[in-house]
Amino acid sequence: MAHPTVAVLERHLTLYKRLWRASLFSSFVLPVLFLASIGLGLGGYVGTVQGVPYVAWIVPGVLASTAFQMAVGECTYSVLGEFKWTRGAHAMFATRVSVRDMIGGWLLYIVFRIEVAVVVFLAIVAAFGVLGSPWALVTPLVAGLLALAVAAPVTAFSATIDHDSYFALLFRFVMIPSALFAGVFFPVEQLPALVRPLAYASPLWHGVALCRAATMGAAPPWPWWVHVGYLVVFALAGMWWAGWAFRRRLQD
């Protein structure tokens, strides 16, 4: 028999086999259309940013933002539904699957989904010659780490609430501001000094900084290990919170 964590991963992959067509547009087509409209369309007016064409500058931002938004979106209704609507989490817990296995298998599934989308996106933009460094090959690793740093706390949050109306607050006050002000579309240095710490606090900014450094072959704003360490701490804290939330919710 497969390890319980692997069994949980296989369960989610089996479910996804029936639903993958519904994610084609948001996971693969939308990022490319977004890049074409903003990077090429608006880029024609912007010109260059930090010495590179705007389309090349925005590619790593869209890549990291895609991983960020997928991680947030996948870990909201799906997680709440496992506890409230389908009771799938309770069914798994009734077997020899532990809370650690449930969280581990779920996060592996999220990373798999995001890695596939990121690799496809990277292959498409590489065909247009907008990647300036072979270090771009490490961006899927950065996207995977960013996915863990985002998916773990959002999974924990979804396991603590009892009504999906809270997701509107998450999207409005966390996901959208992060996507707009975390360095995806313009340098964070253009923000007022009082607001910049909020951007620096977002895991997305650290993911964007690492991806942009890799695709442009330049040093990130901070030492790379600071960015990586921040994402690792976010992921570990989120996993701990998720473990606490799952155990508490499974007592229902």
SEROMI-197434 format. One line per 4 residues: for each residue y, x, z of N, C-alpha, C. Coordinates in steps of 0.1 Angstrom, whole numbers, plus 5000, padded with zeros to 4 digits. Atoms other than C-alpha are relative to their C-alpha. Layout:
// SEROMI-197434
Y:X:Z:Y:X:Z:Y:X:Z | ...
END
This chain:
// SEROMI-197434
4988:5008:5000:5000:5000:5000:5012:5009:5000 | 4988:4993:5001:5035:5012:4992:5007:5001:5014 | 4992:4999:4988:5058:5024:5020:5009:4988:5001 | 4992:5013:4999:5077:4994:5034:5013:5001:4993
4987:4999:5006:5110:5008:5022:4999:4999:4985 | 5002:5001:5014:5096:5012:4987:4996:4986:4996 | 5004:5014:5003:5081:4977:4989:5013:4991:4999 | 4987:5008:5000:5116:4963:4997:5007:5003:4987
4994:4997:5013:5130:4982:4967:4993:4993:4989 | 5007:5007:5011:5103:4968:4945:5003:4985:5000 | 4997:5014:4999:5110:4933:4957:5014:4997:4993 | 4987:5002:5006:5147:4936:4947:5000:5003:4985
5001:4997:5014:5138:4952:4914:4993:4988:4992 | 5007:5011:5006:5114:4924:4907:5009:4987:4998 | 4990:5011:5001:5141:4898:4914:5010:5002:4989 | 4990:4996:5010:5165:4917:4892:4995:4998:4986
5006:5002:5013:5141:4915:4863:5003:4986:4994 | 4997:5014:5005:5148:4878:4861:5015:4997:4999 | 4986:5003:5000:5185:4881:4865:5009:5010:4993 | 4993:4989:5006:5195:4913:4846:5010:4996:4989
4991:5004:5011:5210:4894:4817:5014:4996:5005 | 4988:5005:4995:5236:4879:4839:5010:5011:5004 | 4992:4989:4996:5249:4913:4849:5004:5009:4988 | 4997:4991:5011:5252:4928:4814:5015:5002:4998
4986:4999:5003:5288:4919:4809:5008:5007:5011 | 4992:4994:4989:5302:4928:4843:4996:5015:5003 | 5005:4987:4997:5281:4960:4847:5002:5010:4989 | 5000:4991:5011:5282:4975:4812:5012:4997:4990
4990:5003:5010:5306:4957:4788:5014:5000:5006 | 4986:5001:4994:5336:4950:4811:5006:5013:5002 | 4993:4987:4998:5342:4986:4821:5005:5006:4987 | 4996:4994:5013:5343:4997:4785:5012:4993:4994
4989:5007:5005:5366:4969:4775:5013:5003:5008 | 4989:4997:4991:5388:4976:4805:5006:5014:4996 | 4995:4987:5004:5390:5013:4795:5007:5000:4987 | 4994:5001:5013:5398:5004:4759:5014:4994:5001
4987:5007:4999:5426:4980:4769:5010:5008:5008 | 4990:4993:4992:5442:5000:4796:5001:5015:4996 | 4999:4986:5003:5433:5036:4787:5005:5002:4986 | 4995:4998:5014:5439:5033:4749:5012:4992:4997
4989:5009:5003:5462:5003:4747:5013:5004:5008 | 4989:4996:4991:5485:5011:4777:5003:5015:4999 | 4999:4985:5001:5478:5048:4773:5009:5004:4989 | 4991:4996:5011:5497:5048:4740:5014:5000:5004
4986:5000:4995:5529:5040:4760:5002:5010:5011 | 4999:4991:4989:5521:5061:4790:5001:5015:4995 | 5001:4986:5005:5513:5093:4771:4991:5008:5008 | 5008:4991:4992:5501:5120:4795:5003:4998:5014
4999:5000:4986:5495:5121:4832:4994:5013:5005 | 5004:4987:4995:5493:5154:4850:4995:5009:4989 | 5003:4991:5011:5491:5171:4816:4989:4997:4992 | 5011:5004:5009:5462:5152:4801:5003:4986:4995
4998:5013:5005:5461:5121:4779:4996:4989:5010 | 5003:5010:4990:5461:5089:4799:4986:4995:5000 | 5013:5006:5001:5428:5077:4786:4990:5010:5006 | 5009:4990:4993:5411:5110:4798:5003:5000:5015
4997:5000:4986:5429:5107:4831:4994:4988:5007 | 5005:5012:4994:5418:5071:4837:4985:4998:5000 | 5015:5002:5000:5381:5075:4828:4993:5002:5013 | 5007:4999:4987:5370:5089:4862:5004:4989:5009
4995:5011:4991:5391:5062:4879:4992:4988:4997 | 5007:5012:5003:5374:5034:4860:4985:5002:5004 | 5014:4998:4996:5340:5050:4866:4998:4998:5015 | 5001:5001:4986:5345:5053:4903:5003:4985:5005
4997:5014:4996:5361:5018:4905:4988:4991:4996 | 5011:5009:5004:5331:5003:4886:4989:5001:5011 | 5010:4998:4989:5307:5018:4913:5005:4993:5012 | 4995:5006:4988:5330:5006:4941:4999:4984:4999
5000:5015:5001:5334:4970:4928:4986:4994:4999 | 5014:5004:5000:5297:4967:4920:4994:5000:5014 | 5005:4998:4986:5288:4979:4955:5005:4988:5009 | 4995:5011:4992:5311:4953:4971:4995:4987:4996
5005:5012:5005:5301:4925:4949:4985:4997:5002 | 5015:5002:4998:5263:4930:4952:4997:4998:5014 | 5004:5000:4985:5264:4933:4990:5007:4988:5007 | 4994:5011:4993:5282:4900:4997:4991:4988:5000
5008:5012:5000:5265:4868:4987:4985:5002:5001 | 5014:4997:4999:5232:4884:4982:4995:5003:5014 | 5004:4997:4986:5230:4897:5017:5001:4988:5009 | 4998:5012:4992:5244:4866:5033:4989:4989:4997
5010:5009:5004:5219:4845:5013:4986:5003:5005 | 5013:4996:4994:5189:4865:5026:4999:4995:5014 | 5001:5004:4986:5198:4854:5061:5002:4985:5001 | 4996:5014:4997:5213:4819:5057:4994:4990:4990
5005:5010:5010:5200:4803:5025:4985:5002:4997 | 5014:4998:5004:5167:4818:5014:4991:5004:5011 | 5007:4995:4988:5157:4833:5048:4990:5011:4996 | 5008:4989:5004:5142:4862:5028:4999:5011:5010
5000:4989:4990:5152:4887:5054:4990:4997:5012 | 5009:5003:4989:5133:4868:5081:4986:5000:4995 | 5014:4999:5006:5102:4866:5058:4996:5014:5000 | 5004:4985:5001:5103:4904:5053:4997:5005:5015
5001:4995:4986:5108:4909:5091:4987:4995:5006 | 5013:5006:4994:5077:4888:5098:4988:5009:4996 | 5011:4991:5004:5056:4915:5080:5002:5013:5008 | 4999:4987:4993:5054:4952:5090:5013:5007:4994
4987:4994:5004:5088:4958:5073:5010:5000:5011 | 4990:4999:4989:5113:4971:5098:5014:4998:4995 | 4985:5001:5004:5151:4967:5098:5004:5012:4992 | 4996:4988:5007:5154:5003:5087:4994:5000:4986
5006:5001:5013:5130:4996:5058:5009:4990:4991 | 4993:5010:5007:5150:4965:5048:5013:5006:4995 | 4987:4994:5004:5183:4984:5048:4998:5011:4990 | 5003:4988:5009:5169:5015:5031:4996:4995:4986
5004:5005:5013:5152:4995:5003:5012:4993:4993 | 4989:5007:5007:5183:4974:4997:5011:5010:4995 | 4990:4990:5004:5207:5004:4996:4994:5009:4988 | 5005:4993:5012:5183:5022:4972:5001:4992:4987
4998:5009:5011:5184:4992:4950:5014:5000:4995 | 4986:4999:5004:5222:4992:4950:5003:5013:4993 | 4998:4987:5006:5223:5029:4942:4994:5000:4986 | 5007:5001:5013:5198:5023:4913:5009:4992:4990
4992:5008:5009:5219:4995:4898:5013:5007:4996 | 4987:4994:5003:5251:5015:4900:4998:5013:4992 | 5002:4988:5008:5236:5047:4887:4997:4997:4985 | 5003:5004:5013:5223:5029:4856:5013:4997:4993
4987:5004:5006:5258:5014:4849:5009:5012:4998 | 4992:4988:5001:5275:5047:4855:4996:5009:4989 | 5006:4992:5010:5252:5067:4833:5003:4995:4986 | 4997:5007:5013:5256:5042:4804:5015:5002:4997
4986:4998:5002:5294:5043:4809:5004:5014:4996 | 4997:4985:5002:5295:5081:4810:4996:5004:4986 | 5005:4997:5013:5274:5083:4778:5010:4994:4989 | 4991:5006:5010:5298:5059:4760:5013:5008:4999
4987:4993:5000:5330:5078:4770:4998:5014:4995 | 5002:4987:5005:5314:5111:4762:4999:5000:4985 | 5001:5001:5015:5308:5099:4726:5014:5000:4994 | 4986:5000:5005:5346:5095:4723:5008:5013:5004
4995:4987:4998:5352:5131:4735:5012:5000:5010 | 4989:5001:4990:5374:5122:4766:4996:5007:5013 | 5004:4993:4988:5354:5143:4791:5004:5015:4998 | 4994:4986:5002:5371:5177:4796:4992:5011:5006
5008:4990:4994:5344:5195:4815:4985:4996:5002 | 5014:5003:4998:5306:5198:4818:4997:4996:5014 | 5002:5005:4986:5311:5191:4855:4999:4985:5001 | 5001:5015:5001:5313:5155:4844:4986:4995:5003
5014:5004:4997:5275:5155:4848:4997:4997:5014 | 5002:5003:4985:5279:5154:4886:5006:4987:5004 | 4993:5012:4996:5299:5122:4885:4990:4989:5004 | 5010:5010:4995:5267:5100:4888:4997:5002:5015
5003:4997:4986:5260:5118:4921:5011:4995:5009 | 4988:5005:4992:5295:5111:4933:5000:4985:5001 | 5000:5015:5001:5292:5074:4922:4989:4995:5010 | 5010:5004:4990:5259:5072:4942:5004:5001:5014
4995:4998:4986:5275:5086:4973:5010:4989:5003 | 4989:5010:4998:5305:5063:4969:4993:4986:5002 | 5007:5013:4999:5281:5033:4964:4994:4999:5014 | 5005:5001:4986:5264:5041:4998:5011:4998:5010
4989:5001:4991:5297:5046:5015:5006:4986:5000 | 4994:5014:5000:5308:5011:5004:4990:4990:5003 | 5011:5010:4999:5275:4992:5002:4996:4998:5015 | 5005:5001:4986:5265:5000:5038:5009:4992:5009
4992:5009:4991:5295:4986:5057:5002:4986:4994 | 4999:5014:5005:5298:4956:5033:4988:4993:5003 | 5013:5006:4996:5261:4949:5039:5001:4995:5014 | 4999:5003:4986:5268:4950:5076:5009:4988:5002
4991:5011:4998:5298:4927:5073:4994:4987:4996 | 5006:5012:5005:5279:4902:5052:4989:4995:5010 | 5011:5005:4991:5251:4901:5078:5006:4995:5013 | 4994:5005:4988:5276:4893:5106:5007:4987:4999
4992:5012:5002:5293:4863:5091:4990:4988:4998 | 5008:5011:5002:5280:4828:5088:5005:4990:4989 | 4995:5008:5011:5302:4814:5060:5006:5009:4989 | 4996:4991:5012:5310:4828:5025:5015:5000:4998
4985:5000:5002:5347:4820:5028:5006:5013:5005 | 4995:4987:4996:5351:4853:5045:5001:5011:4989 | 5000:4990:5011:5343:4871:5013:5013:4999:4992 | 4987:5001:5007:5376:4858:4998:5010:5010:5007
4991:4991:4993:5394:4878:5025:4996:5015:4997 | 5004:4986:5004:5373:4909:5017:5005:5004:4986 | 4995:4997:5014:5381:4907:4980:5015:5001:4999 | 4986:5000:5001:5417:4899:4985:5007:5012:5007
4993:4990:4992:5426:4924:5012:4994:5014:5001 | 5007:4987:5000:5401:4952:5007:4997:5005:4986 | 5004:4996:5013:5386:4953:4972:5011:5002:4990 | 4989:5000:5010:5416:4944:4951:5011:5011:5003
4990:4990:4998:5442:4966:4969:4994:5014:4998 | 5005:4987:5002:5418:4995:4969:4999:5004:4985 | 5001:4998:5015:5412:4991:4931:5014:5003:4994 | 4986:4998:5006:5450:4990:4925:5007:5013:5005
4992:4989:4993:5463:5017:4949:4992:5012:5004 | 5008:4989:4996:5435:5042:4953:4999:5011:4989 | 5000:4989:5009:5444:5065:4924:4993:4997:4987 | 5007:5004:5013:5426:5046:4896:5009:5000:4988
4991:5002:5012:5456:5038:4874:5012:5009:5001 | 4988:4991:4999:5483:5062:4887:4998:5009:5012 | 5002:4991:4989:5485:5092:4910:5005:4994:5013 | 4996:5006:4987:5487:5082:4947:5013:5006:5005
4987:4993:4996:5516:5107:4951:5012:4991:4996 | 4989:5009:5004:5537:5080:4933:5003:4989:5010 | 4998:5010:4990:5533:5057:4963:5010:5005:5010 | 4991:4996:4989:5558:5057:4991:4992:5008:5011
5007:4991:4990:5549:5083:5018:4994:4992:5011 | 5005:5008:4990:5544:5055:5043:4987:4993:4997 | 5012:5008:5005:5517:5038:5022:4988:5009:4997 | 5011:4991:5005:5497:5069:5011:4988:5001:5009
5011:4999:4991:5476:5071:5043:4990:4989:4998 | 5009:5012:5003:5462:5036:5034:4991:5003:4988 | 5008:4997:5012:5451:5049:5000:4990:5011:5004 | 5009:4989:4996:5436:5081:5016:4988:4995:5009
5011:5005:4992:5416:5059:5040:4989:4993:4992 | 5010:5007:5008:5398:5041:5012:4989:5010:4994 | 5011:4992:5006:5364:5055:5002:5002:5002:4984 | 4998:5000:5014:5374:5047:4966:5009:5012:4996
4991:4989:5003:5402:5073:4966:4992:5013:5000 | 5008:4988:5000:5378:5100:4976:4990:5001:4989 | 5009:5000:5012:5353:5090:4949:5008:5003:4987 | 4992:4998:5012:5381:5089:4923:5004:5015:4999
4995:4986:5000:5394:5123:4934:4988:5010:4996 | 5011:4991:5003:5359:5139:4931:4996:4998:4985 | 5004:5003:5014:5351:5122:4897:5011:5006:4991 | 4989:4995:5009:5385:5132:4883:5000:5015:5000
5001:4985:5000:5381:5168:4894:4988:5005:4992 | 5011:4996:5008:5347:5169:4878:5002:4998:4985 | 4998:5003:5015:5357:5153:4844:5011:5009:4994 | 4989:4992:5005:5388:5174:4842:4998:5015:5002
5003:4986:4997:5373:5207:4855:5011:5006:5009 | 4989:4995:4991:5400:5210:4882:4996:4998:5014 | 5002:5001:4986:5401:5213:4919:5004:4986:5005 | 4995:5012:4994:5403:5180:4939:5012:5001:5009
4988:4999:4991:5434:5172:4960:4997:5007:5013 | 5004:4993:4987:5416:5182:4992:4987:5008:4997 | 5013:4993:5002:5386:5206:4996:4989:4990:4997 | 5010:5009:5004:5356:5190:4980:4991:4995:5012
5009:5003:4989:5336:5191:5012:5007:4989:5010 | 4993:5010:4992:5363:5170:5030:4997:4986:4993 | 5003:5013:5007:5359:5142:5003:4986:4996:5002 | 5014:5003:4998:5321:5144:5005:4997:4996:5014
5002:5003:4986:5321:5145:5043:5005:4986:5004 | 4994:5013:4997:5344:5114:5045:4990:4989:4995 | 5009:5011:5006:5320:5094:5022:4987:5000:5008 | 5013:4999:4992:5289:5106:5042:5002:4993:5013
4998:5007:4987:5305:5095:5075:5001:4985:4998 | 4999:5014:5003:5314:5062:5060:4987:4993:4998 | 5013:5005:5002:5279:5057:5048:4991:4999:5012 | 5008:5000:4987:5262:5067:5081:5005:4989:5010
4994:5010:4991:5286:5045:5101:4996:4986:4995 | 5004:5013:5005:5279:5016:5078:4985:4997:5002 | 5015:5002:4997:5241:5021:5081:4998:4996:5014 | 5002:5003:4986:5244:5021:5118:5004:4985:5003
4995:5014:4998:5265:4989:5118:4990:4990:4993 | 5009:5009:5007:5241:4973:5093:4987:4998:5008 | 5012:5001:4991:5211:4981:5116:5003:4991:5012 | 4996:5008:4989:5229:4965:5145:5001:4985:4996
4998:5014:5005:5239:4934:5125:4987:4994:4996 | 5013:5006:5004:5204:4929:5110:4992:4996:5012 | 5008:5003:4988:5187:4931:5144:5005:4987:5007 | 4993:5012:4993:5212:4906:5159:4997:4987:4992
5002:5012:5008:5209:4882:5129:4986:4996:4999 | 5015:5004:5001:5171:4883:5128:4995:4993:5012 | 5004:5007:4987:5170:4868:5163:5002:4985:4998 | 4997:5014:5002:5182:4835:5148:4987:4992:4998
END
